[in-house]
Structure formats: structure tokens, C-alpha cells
Amino acid sequence: MTEPAYLHATRAAYDTVAADYAELLLTELAAKPLDRAMLAAFAELVQPAGLGPVADLGCGPGRVTAHLHSLGLTAFGIDLSPEMVAVARRTYPDLRFDHGSMTALDLKDGSLGGIVAWYSIIHTPPEHLPVIFAEFDRVLAPGGHLLLAFQVGDEPRHLEHAYGHAISLVAYRLSPDHVAEQLSQAGLVEAARLVREPTEREKPSQGQQAFLLFRKPEGS
């Protein structure tokens, strides 16, 4: 099967910027207390349930995977970019990182206690998101939780330069209501959401940031 063009473009862009991206964003969470609060709430919900490990999907260089591990979760990362996976493995040799795509996860049905997709759906054309959300529902155990992060808006950004490199990539801004509706259609139930204003570092290009916490119902 021919790979969708957006997957090829995403892989190529992140392979190009991997090392510089990892260095520039290594400590970014330290300046974002609300983001950390959402990750902490996710961990507090997932850990006692004991339903399985947590997958950081679109993990990049592994900084969020490592943060989840620091919160007491058994976490591993999956990323489309082989270079990002290589950086993550070098940086966090005690954690697991695999190469793969959110469109077709090499994971068993119901095998995960939680999923984090931290700004990793933003390069997927919105019309393709239901395929990814169906995969999330498939691999989550009943009672498991999903945490999504993304930029709010309705206009895509065409990126030609990032992290010191020339690239060609589209970043989609999304409506929290619309994403929540799509997740509900996939069989997941909303638990909480946060929409915050951009930090000083994120202004003016980033805009509002959204965090959606969803749960797979028991018995589904």
C-alpha cells in the first residue's frame, strides 16, 4: 500500500530536525505548569488502575515519555521518525522506544492502560483523524485514558523552516469541540479539558493550546 504523502512529509521533516529539536525542547515542560498538571492528573488516573503500560505516541526525542516515567508510569514511546527514535534511545537508554505509525499500531487490542499524544496529531490532515482515533480506541484497555495536546485554531500553518533547518510540513490547528466530537464517535468519553493561553515563548505564532483527557468506558 502506498504511504500517504503527509506521513512521508512528517517523517522527512522530523528526521531532518531531530537533534536540534531535542536540544531546544529538552526542558520545555519546566516552564509550563498547566501542561505538567494535565500529565500529572493523567498519571494519577492511570497508575492505580493497573490496566497496562502507557504509550507516548509520536514521542519524538522522548522527553514526555521520560516525564511519564518520572511520574511512576510504565511508559514507552513510538514515533514515525527513525531519527527521533534514535535520539530518544541515546538520551534515555533505560526506556523503550519503537518506530511506528499511529495509523496502524503494532499493539494488541486492549493492551494499553493509557495513551499520550502530545502535539503528535497536528500533522495529520483533520479528515484522517478518525482513523487514528479508532486505533487509539482499539489498543486502549477498557477503563484506560487518553491525553491529547494540540494547538487551537482553524487555519493550517505551512512550515518551511524550523529548528534551524529547511523543511516542508503542514501543522494543523484544531477545534477542541470538533476533536472531542470525533473522539466520542470513536467510543471514548470525555473526562476533562483545558484550553490555556500561549506562554511568552509560544507567542505570537502558537495561539491557544488545548489538552483533552478522555476515557474508554468499562465493558467496551
Backbone bond lengths (Angstrom), bond angles and torsions (degrees), N, CA, C in turn:
res aa  C-N    CA-C-N  psi(-1)  N-CA   C-N-CA  omega(-1)  CA-C   N-CA-C  phi
1 M - - - 1.466 - - 1.534 108.96 -
2 T 1.323 116.77 135.08 1.461 121.47 178.68 1.521 110.46 -70.00
3 E 1.320 115.98 133.67 1.457 120.59 -179.72 1.526 110.13 -72.66
4 P 1.327 118.01 136.77 1.468 120.20 176.11 1.526 110.93 -57.21
5 A 1.322 116.21 143.55 1.464 121.07 -176.43 1.520 111.93 -59.90
6 Y 1.346 118.48 -34.16 1.463 119.68 -176.88 1.531 111.12 -67.69
7 L 1.339 117.83 -31.60 1.461 120.05 176.97 1.527 110.77 -68.99
8 H 1.314 116.33 -41.99 1.459 120.32 178.14 1.535 110.55 -61.87
9 A 1.333 116.44 -44.05 1.461 120.78 -179.05 1.526 111.16 -65.39
10 T 1.326 116.57 -40.40 1.458 120.46 -179.80 1.523 110.69 -65.32
11 R 1.322 116.68 -45.71 1.467 120.37 179.12 1.529 110.91 -60.91
12 A 1.326 116.33 -47.18 1.467 120.30 -178.16 1.524 111.41 -61.39
13 A 1.331 117.13 -42.29 1.469 120.57 -178.38 1.520 110.95 -65.29
14 Y 1.325 117.32 -46.24 1.460 119.16 -176.39 1.520 112.51 -76.66
15 D 1.313 118.01 -27.18 1.465 119.12 169.73 1.531 110.20 -60.98
16 T 1.324 116.55 -38.70 1.459 121.95 -178.16 1.522 112.59 -67.73
17 V 1.339 117.03 -42.20 1.472 120.31 -171.78 1.526 113.37 -98.16
18 A 1.327 118.91 0.62 1.465 122.59 -166.49 1.526 114.14 -48.56
19 A 1.322 117.40 -54.32 1.467 120.12 -174.08 1.525 111.68 -64.81
20 D 1.328 117.99 -45.13 1.457 121.27 -178.71 1.521 111.70 -70.60
21 Y 1.320 116.75 -38.34 1.468 121.91 175.70 1.530 109.62 -57.28
22 A 1.333 116.27 -48.21 1.458 120.69 -178.15 1.517 111.59 -60.71
23 E 1.309 117.43 -42.54 1.465 121.31 -178.57 1.518 111.92 -67.61
24 L 1.326 116.99 -43.56 1.457 121.01 -175.42 1.527 112.93 -71.00
25 L 1.341 117.44 -30.87 1.463 120.30 -174.85 1.521 113.55 -104.93
26 L 1.317 117.78 6.60 1.460 121.60 -172.96 1.518 112.60 -53.63
27 T 1.322 118.57 -44.11 1.467 121.95 -175.90 1.526 113.10 -109.56
28 E 1.313 117.34 18.97 1.469 120.75 -173.64 1.529 112.66 -59.88
29 L 1.321 118.69 -38.10 1.463 120.46 -177.83 1.522 112.45 -61.80
30 A 1.313 117.21 -25.59 1.463 120.45 -177.47 1.524 112.27 -60.06
31 A 1.328 117.12 -27.31 1.461 121.26 -178.04 1.535 112.60 -99.93
32 K 1.337 117.01 13.38 1.463 120.31 -175.58 1.532 110.48 -130.58
33 P 1.327 117.12 78.78 1.467 120.03 -176.09 1.525 114.12 -62.45
34 L 1.314 118.46 -34.13 1.460 119.72 -179.50 1.535 110.66 -69.98
35 D 1.319 116.35 -38.10 1.465 119.64 176.84 1.528 109.87 -62.76
36 R 1.331 116.32 -45.38 1.459 120.35 178.93 1.524 111.13 -62.70
37 A 1.333 116.43 -34.76 1.459 119.88 179.66 1.527 111.47 -64.22
38 M 1.315 116.70 -39.41 1.465 119.66 177.96 1.532 110.88 -66.87
39 L 1.326 116.94 -40.33 1.459 120.20 176.64 1.523 110.97 -65.00
40 A 1.322 116.94 -38.93 1.462 120.61 178.99 1.522 111.58 -66.27
41 A 1.332 117.19 -41.09 1.457 120.65 178.01 1.527 110.69 -64.15
42 F 1.329 115.94 -42.23 1.463 120.98 176.07 1.528 110.08 -57.05
43 A 1.337 116.84 -48.68 1.461 120.72 -178.93 1.520 111.28 -61.98
44 E 1.325 116.89 -40.19 1.458 120.53 -178.64 1.527 111.91 -66.00
45 L 1.321 116.62 -30.76 1.459 120.65 177.25 1.533 112.14 -78.50
46 V 1.324 116.09 -38.40 1.468 120.43 -172.87 1.526 112.40 -79.46
47 Q 1.328 117.36 -42.53 1.466 120.44 -169.92 1.526 113.89 -59.13
48 P 1.339 119.79 -50.17 1.463 118.26 -176.30 1.523 113.88 -70.02
49 A 1.330 117.26 -20.29 1.463 119.84 -179.29 1.523 111.53 -69.12
50 G 1.341 117.49 -30.41 1.459 121.32 176.63 1.516 114.14 59.10
51 L 1.328 116.97 39.87 1.463 120.87 -174.85 1.523 113.38 -91.83
52 G 1.319 117.02 -6.46 1.458 119.80 -178.19 1.505 110.59 142.50
53 P 1.330 117.15 178.14 1.463 120.77 -179.79 1.521 111.85 -71.37
54 V 1.323 114.72 172.03 1.468 122.55 177.16 1.523 108.56 -109.86
55 A 1.321 115.82 132.61 1.464 121.68 176.05 1.518 109.95 -103.32
56 D 1.324 115.36 126.39 1.466 122.55 172.37 1.522 106.01 -93.81
57 L 1.320 116.06 99.81 1.465 121.72 -171.77 1.525 110.19 -91.62
58 G 1.337 115.51 125.07 1.448 120.50 -169.59 1.515 108.82 76.39
59 C 1.330 115.93 46.92 1.466 122.48 -168.48 1.519 113.61 -72.66
60 G 1.347 118.47 -15.34 1.449 119.69 -177.55 1.517 111.25 57.74
61 P 1.340 117.60 -133.80 1.459 120.60 -177.41 1.522 114.64 -81.39
62 G 1.333 117.71 7.81 1.449 121.13 168.34 1.516 117.08 92.06
63 R 1.332 118.71 7.14 1.462 119.77 -175.37 1.521 112.22 -66.16
64 V 1.339 118.09 -37.73 1.467 119.91 178.66 1.525 110.19 -74.19
65 T 1.327 117.68 -37.18 1.465 120.76 175.16 1.526 109.60 -56.53
66 A 1.344 116.18 -46.63 1.460 120.57 179.72 1.527 111.20 -63.99
67 H 1.328 117.23 -38.07 1.465 120.05 178.30 1.525 110.35 -64.94
68 L 1.316 117.92 -41.80 1.465 121.25 177.14 1.526 110.37 -61.06
69 H 1.323 116.03 -40.98 1.464 120.47 177.13 1.524 110.59 -61.41
70 S 1.331 116.99 -39.76 1.468 120.76 179.77 1.520 111.80 -66.53
71 L 1.329 117.40 -21.49 1.463 122.39 177.94 1.524 111.99 -87.07
72 G 1.326 116.95 3.59 1.451 121.21 175.22 1.511 115.77 97.23
73 L 1.331 117.11 7.59 1.453 120.89 -179.13 1.525 111.50 -91.15
74 T 1.321 116.33 148.96 1.456 121.76 168.03 1.521 106.52 -83.63
75 A 1.317 115.93 101.17 1.466 120.97 -171.10 1.520 110.58 -122.81
76 F 1.326 114.98 145.15 1.459 121.61 172.88 1.517 108.60 -138.44
77 G 1.339 116.58 161.98 1.453 121.00 -176.53 1.512 112.75 -117.28
78 I 1.322 115.16 150.13 1.462 123.04 173.72 1.514 107.30 -132.12
79 D 1.345 117.17 134.71 1.458 119.75 178.59 1.522 110.41 -143.53
80 L 1.327 114.64 150.47 1.457 122.65 179.46 1.522 112.24 -71.66
81 S 1.335 117.13 -27.37 1.461 122.79 -173.83 1.529 111.53 -93.02
82 P 1.330 118.51 116.17 1.469 120.00 176.63 1.526 112.98 -58.80
83 E 1.329 117.00 -34.36 1.457 119.26 179.62 1.524 111.58 -68.41
84 M 1.317 117.01 -38.89 1.457 120.00 175.87 1.529 110.46 -63.17
85 V 1.316 117.10 -42.82 1.464 120.62 178.47 1.528 110.23 -61.32
86 A 1.323 116.51 -41.34 1.467 120.22 179.41 1.521 111.40 -62.59
87 V 1.347 116.92 -42.86 1.460 120.71 177.56 1.523 110.56 -62.79
88 A 1.329 116.92 -44.35 1.468 121.01 -179.79 1.525 111.25 -60.66
89 R 1.330 116.60 -42.60 1.465 119.67 -179.40 1.518 111.63 -65.80
90 R 1.333 117.14 -37.08 1.470 119.92 178.18 1.526 111.26 -69.36
91 T 1.329 115.86 -39.52 1.460 120.54 -175.27 1.519 112.40 -75.58
92 Y 1.337 116.06 -37.46 1.467 121.31 -177.10 1.530 108.91 -127.80
93 P 1.335 117.88 72.34 1.471 120.52 -172.92 1.517 114.45 -65.36
94 D 1.324 117.93 -16.65 1.460 120.43 -179.33 1.529 112.89 -87.82
95 L 1.337 116.75 -5.29 1.463 120.73 -179.84 1.528 110.42 -107.74
96 R 1.315 115.19 161.31 1.470 121.60 -177.98 1.524 110.60 -96.59
97 F 1.329 115.24 132.38 1.465 121.29 175.78 1.522 108.52 -136.30
98 D 1.339 115.94 130.98 1.458 122.07 -178.38 1.516 110.72 -123.19
99 H 1.315 115.66 153.87 1.459 121.90 173.82 1.525 108.61 -89.37
100 G 1.332 117.06 132.60 1.461 120.03 179.60 1.515 111.81 179.60
101 S 1.321 115.75 175.13 1.461 123.15 -177.36 1.519 110.77 -120.09
102 M 1.324 116.41 139.92 1.459 121.02 176.73 1.520 112.51 -65.63
103 T 1.325 117.09 -17.67 1.459 120.07 -178.83 1.525 112.41 -74.28
104 A 1.338 117.15 -21.67 1.471 121.69 -179.44 1.521 107.58 -154.85
105 L 1.320 116.42 84.62 1.457 121.84 -175.29 1.522 111.19 -77.17
106 D 1.320 115.57 135.62 1.463 121.39 177.38 1.532 108.79 -85.67
107 L 1.322 115.09 61.82 1.457 122.77 -178.08 1.526 108.99 -135.90
108 K 1.319 115.98 148.29 1.455 120.50 179.86 1.526 111.35 -73.70
109 D 1.314 115.82 153.47 1.462 121.12 175.90 1.530 109.72 -56.00
110 G 1.330 116.24 135.32 1.454 121.33 174.35 1.516 115.61 63.23
111 S 1.329 117.08 25.07 1.468 119.83 -173.77 1.523 114.65 -91.56
112 L 1.331 118.26 -7.69 1.465 121.18 -175.06 1.524 111.94 -112.13
113 G 1.323 114.94 138.21 1.459 119.63 172.21 1.514 112.16 -82.32
114 G 1.335 116.31 -19.31 1.459 119.81 179.62 1.515 111.90 -164.18
115 I 1.316 115.02 157.67 1.469 123.54 175.99 1.514 107.89 -133.05
116 V 1.327 116.47 134.57 1.461 122.37 167.54 1.523 107.49 -117.65
117 A 1.314 116.22 128.17 1.465 121.97 174.24 1.523 106.15 -123.39
118 W 1.330 115.47 89.23 1.463 123.65 -169.20 1.526 109.53 -92.72
119 Y 1.323 116.01 96.01 1.461 122.57 -177.05 1.537 111.81 58.44
120 S 1.307 117.30 29.68 1.469 120.15 -177.72 1.522 113.78 -105.28
121 I 1.339 118.05 -3.84 1.462 119.42 174.37 1.524 111.22 -96.73
122 I 1.329 117.58 0.78 1.464 120.05 -168.92 1.522 113.74 -76.08
123 H 1.322 118.16 -11.91 1.463 120.15 177.53 1.527 112.07 -103.36
124 T 1.320 116.57 6.80 1.462 122.17 177.19 1.521 109.32 -93.14
125 P 1.333 118.67 123.10 1.464 119.09 175.43 1.526 110.14 -52.78
126 P 1.322 118.18 134.32 1.470 120.73 -173.70 1.513 114.75 -52.44
127 E 1.325 117.57 -32.32 1.467 119.10 -179.54 1.523 112.72 -68.69
128 H 1.343 117.63 -15.66 1.468 121.28 178.75 1.523 112.95 -96.19
129 L 1.312 118.09 -5.75 1.466 119.97 -177.74 1.532 113.69 -61.68
130 P 1.349 120.43 -36.01 1.466 118.00 178.72 1.527 113.85 -57.42
131 V 1.334 118.44 -31.58 1.462 120.82 177.27 1.530 110.29 -64.13
132 I 1.331 116.09 -43.91 1.463 120.84 179.35 1.524 110.85 -67.12
133 F 1.316 117.47 -42.47 1.460 119.89 -178.91 1.528 111.32 -67.00
134 A 1.322 117.78 -32.09 1.463 120.46 174.23 1.523 110.82 -65.09
135 E 1.336 117.05 -37.52 1.463 120.92 175.47 1.530 110.65 -64.63
136 F 1.316 116.71 -42.29 1.463 119.72 177.77 1.533 109.93 -58.20
137 D 1.306 116.75 -46.69 1.468 120.99 179.72 1.535 110.57 -62.25
138 R 1.307 116.70 -39.05 1.473 120.33 -178.10 1.521 112.12 -62.86
139 V 1.338 117.10 -45.12 1.467 119.63 -172.46 1.533 113.00 -87.95
140 L 1.327 118.42 -13.42 1.461 120.89 177.07 1.525 110.46 -76.71
141 A 1.327 115.73 137.03 1.459 120.42 171.52 1.531 109.42 -73.29
142 P 1.331 117.97 148.87 1.462 118.99 172.59 1.529 110.40 -54.39
143 G 1.325 116.19 130.25 1.449 121.37 -174.79 1.516 113.61 92.76
144 G 1.347 117.31 -8.18 1.457 121.53 178.86 1.524 112.26 -75.68
145 H 1.326 115.82 162.72 1.463 121.52 -175.58 1.526 111.99 -120.42
146 L 1.314 114.66 151.46 1.467 124.11 176.43 1.514 109.03 -124.15
147 L 1.348 116.45 133.14 1.462 121.53 173.95 1.520 109.13 -122.45
148 L 1.326 115.59 121.30 1.463 122.88 178.94 1.518 110.29 -111.34
149 A 1.341 116.25 144.47 1.464 121.61 171.05 1.527 108.51 -131.49
150 F 1.346 116.53 139.66 1.463 120.98 -179.80 1.517 109.46 -164.68
151 Q 1.349 115.47 166.70 1.459 120.79 176.41 1.527 110.59 -84.46
152 V 1.318 115.79 145.42 1.457 122.08 -178.68 1.526 109.98 -91.21
153 G 1.321 115.67 138.73 1.461 120.28 175.60 1.508 111.15 154.63
154 D 1.334 115.97 -172.80 1.455 120.17 179.88 1.520 113.02 -134.66
155 E 1.347 116.93 4.37 1.455 120.00 -179.78 1.537 109.82 -115.07
156 P 1.331 118.39 125.74 1.471 119.85 177.76 1.525 111.17 -70.91
157 R 1.327 115.48 151.27 1.466 122.08 174.91 1.518 108.48 -106.17
158 H 1.317 116.86 129.61 1.456 122.37 178.28 1.526 107.91 -97.93
159 L 1.313 115.48 110.67 1.458 121.45 -174.02 1.520 110.38 -96.00
160 E 1.325 115.17 123.48 1.459 121.12 177.45 1.525 112.28 -113.83
161 H 1.334 115.80 -8.03 1.463 120.34 179.48 1.525 108.00 -154.27
162 A 1.336 116.30 130.30 1.458 120.16 179.46 1.515 109.85 -157.57
163 Y 1.325 115.71 140.02 1.468 122.37 176.08 1.529 111.89 53.29
164 G 1.336 115.14 36.22 1.457 120.67 176.24 1.506 115.76 82.01
165 H 1.331 117.75 14.38 1.467 120.80 -176.35 1.521 110.76 -134.60
166 A 1.314 115.91 150.33 1.461 122.01 171.28 1.521 108.38 -79.97
167 I 1.335 116.42 127.92 1.457 121.67 179.42 1.522 108.91 -140.38
168 S 1.316 116.45 175.42 1.462 122.08 172.85 1.521 107.53 -137.75
169 L 1.332 115.64 106.15 1.458 120.41 -171.35 1.520 109.61 -154.80
170 V 1.325 116.25 145.90 1.460 122.20 176.16 1.521 108.79 -109.36
171 A 1.329 116.70 131.52 1.467 122.42 174.46 1.530 107.86 -112.65
172 Y 1.327 115.91 121.87 1.467 121.24 -176.47 1.520 110.19 -95.07
173 R 1.329 115.65 131.49 1.450 121.32 169.15 1.524 107.87 -93.06
174 L 1.317 116.29 145.29 1.452 120.44 -167.76 1.521 111.65 -131.14
175 S 1.321 115.36 155.52 1.458 122.34 175.22 1.525 109.45 -86.87
176 P 1.344 118.83 123.40 1.463 119.21 177.08 1.521 113.31 -56.60
177 D 1.324 116.89 -39.03 1.465 119.16 179.04 1.520 111.26 -63.00
178 H 1.329 116.61 -42.08 1.461 119.76 -178.22 1.522 111.00 -68.96
179 V 1.333 117.07 -42.62 1.464 119.88 177.69 1.524 110.12 -62.75
180 A 1.326 117.17 -42.46 1.461 120.77 178.31 1.525 111.30 -60.74
181 E 1.324 116.43 -39.91 1.464 120.04 178.03 1.527 111.10 -63.55
182 Q 1.332 117.16 -42.23 1.460 120.47 179.16 1.529 111.58 -65.42
183 L 1.322 116.63 -39.12 1.465 119.71 177.29 1.527 110.72 -65.36
184 S 1.313 117.15 -39.16 1.462 120.59 176.98 1.520 111.08 -62.95
185 Q 1.326 116.56 -39.75 1.458 120.41 177.85 1.525 112.21 -65.69
186 A 1.345 115.82 -26.22 1.469 120.60 176.99 1.524 112.23 -78.84
187 G 1.330 117.26 -7.32 1.457 120.73 176.53 1.513 114.86 106.96
188 L 1.349 117.55 5.94 1.452 121.47 -178.78 1.533 110.65 -98.82
189 V 1.325 115.40 158.00 1.464 121.51 -174.90 1.524 109.45 -120.08
190 E 1.331 116.25 133.55 1.459 120.10 -178.07 1.523 111.64 -71.19
191 A 1.345 115.31 134.93 1.466 121.59 175.87 1.517 111.30 -108.98
192 A 1.337 117.68 -36.88 1.461 120.94 -178.53 1.517 109.27 -167.28
193 R 1.327 114.90 161.08 1.465 120.31 172.57 1.525 109.19 -148.77
194 L 1.324 113.76 152.06 1.462 121.76 175.40 1.514 107.68 -135.63
195 V 1.321 116.42 132.24 1.461 122.22 169.92 1.523 106.26 -122.70
196 R 1.325 115.72 118.44 1.460 119.44 -178.34 1.525 110.59 -117.28
197 E 1.327 114.74 160.34 1.455 120.80 175.99 1.532 109.87 -76.60
198 P 1.327 117.81 156.79 1.459 119.76 -178.86 1.524 112.17 -66.78
199 T 1.327 115.75 147.80 1.457 120.50 172.33 1.527 109.19 -72.72
200 E 1.320 116.48 171.74 1.464 120.22 178.04 1.527 110.80 -59.64
201 R 1.324 116.78 -37.48 1.460 119.93 179.67 1.525 111.56 -68.37
202 E 1.329 116.81 -32.41 1.466 120.95 -177.88 1.523 112.96 -79.93
203 K 1.329 117.99 -23.76 1.463 120.40 179.65 1.523 109.48 -71.43
204 P 1.352 118.02 152.50 1.469 127.07 -9.20 1.522 113.31 -93.54
205 S 1.339 116.62 -2.63 1.465 118.87 -169.08 1.520 114.03 -77.94
206 Q 1.341 118.18 -24.18 1.454 119.26 -169.76 1.521 114.48 -88.86
207 G 1.332 118.59 -41.90 1.457 120.09 -178.25 1.514 111.68 76.57
208 Q 1.343 116.09 -162.23 1.458 121.10 -177.74 1.534 111.26 -66.18
209 Q 1.340 114.43 152.19 1.455 121.87 179.45 1.526 109.10 -119.49
210 A 1.328 116.74 136.78 1.467 121.47 -177.77 1.515 111.14 -115.77
211 F 1.337 114.64 145.17 1.458 122.73 177.50 1.529 107.09 -134.66
212 L 1.313 115.98 119.50 1.473 121.01 -178.97 1.526 108.79 -116.11
213 L 1.335 115.49 130.37 1.461 122.41 177.05 1.529 107.96 -113.34
214 F 1.342 115.12 119.62 1.457 121.46 -178.52 1.531 110.39 -124.70
215 R 1.321 116.04 160.69 1.454 122.47 -177.43 1.524 109.66 -132.15
216 K 1.319 116.61 142.16 1.458 120.72 172.56 1.531 108.33 -86.77
217 P 1.317 118.15 124.26 1.475 119.84 -175.26 1.532 112.40 -62.97
218 E 1.302 115.68 149.31 1.459 120.89 172.72 1.528 109.25 -61.88
219 G 1.309 115.37 143.02 1.459 120.79 176.93 1.503 114.62 78.70
220 S 1.353 117.71 6.53 1.469 119.52 -179.89 1.512 110.85 -98.57
